[in-house]
């Protein structure tokens, strides 16, 4: 039986392992951490459980697809529910907005709370859908680095409707031109953070992200987000995949321009092909030291990162029918600060997720688990200890002011994640959450391909390569990468 090796047990690495095992290969996965999932992992603080990474997901059919591929019923192993409310928004001027999962209900909410006619927002979302429909097969389901991709009807159709993509204006410019409310512009600008970009730089084609959430909705798995990676990890094991934890790959073996395996603890492990699920920057720097790093990988702008406070709160907030919350301020100045090299906002926009409202066992009966995140730049040498302490005080002050509660007295447990720690735990270069940013209209083409032209039998998957970051795109990257292997 032919053998393959995968470097990293992130969500894309696990998905790639499942696909290759199904093709009949013996698959071995080497992971430096003691657990699978990468950013999709979990931990506990006392009686509180936290998902370390993303707190919601969309397009769950990409997860179900892997179970169906293996002839299993996903409902027997992985269950989730669609959220009736994706998020609640609070502005300093007292404006609030509930982002309902039902599109018609959301359109009515926008008209009622922000005074924007529902027909205008529907037209905006319809435009976003057209962009997605034109680009889905070209950008998301195929390699952008194979000639055959461009010799297709879908490609010609997209080229002839290039103006529909609105790539020559920024997301913010599109939102200001098509929406009448500053609050709604801020709301839709937020979607740039879904791939770690700035709405003032990322092109207008990125409104298609809004379509994905409004069309598919947002979901939470039974047992928390970690169940995505955990259920797929168990599926991979049932397919015969072998996982080696606490086993850091030191180098990818290359002989005569062909990947031959990896070196772990000084010992070679040979295989017929290698897939790296490691961030593409350290893959070159650490695992392929004799091979030149592509110029665009070396110079591309990194996506945003985050400071995350995991708080075990010794109080329930039953009056707040909230699971996911954005406490917004002047979103424009906030975003401009985020994407300056070393700055944080004085009055940050704060994202809060309380999974214990969906998964009661995540917190003791008297409390709640709060995942509190503020977007930051990646790690360019900032004094993160000082910035984190300053930011913590600003966040608590903001929450105290808006919710009229003394939050500092309620924090029973605390863990803090900063960009350097994100890099240390996940090997994400500079702690960037999504690899490269999409602040360039050619960003999709500049992402590293899922294969290496000059080294046969070497492939790549994960959020730092094509098609990009986030759970759905990582799962698609695994599909594209394994599709290159016969």
Secondary structure, 3 states (H helix, E strand, C coil): CCEEEEECCEHHHHHHHHHHHHCCCEEEEECCCCCCECCCCEEEECCEEEECCCCCECCCHHHHHHHHHCCCCHHHCCCEEECCEEEEEEECCCCEEEEECCHHHHHHHHHHHHCCCHHHHHHHHHHHHHHHHHHHHHHHCCCCCCHHHHCCHHHHHHHHCHHHHCCCCEHHHHHHHHCCCHHHHHHHHHHHHHHCCCCCCCEHHHHHHHHHHHHHCCEEECCCCHHHHHHHHHHHHHCCCEEECCCCEEEEEEECCEEEEEEECCEEEECCEEEECCCHHHHHHHHCCCCCCCHHHHHCCECCEEEEEEEEECCCCCCCCCCEEEEECCHHHHHHHHCCCCCCCCCCCEEEECHHHCCHHHCCCCCEEEEEEEEECCCCCCCHHHHHHHHHHHHHHHHHHHHCCCHHHCEEEEEEECHHHHHHHHCCHHHCCCCECCCCCCHHHHCECCECCCCECEEECCCCECCCCCHHHHHHHHHHHHHCCC
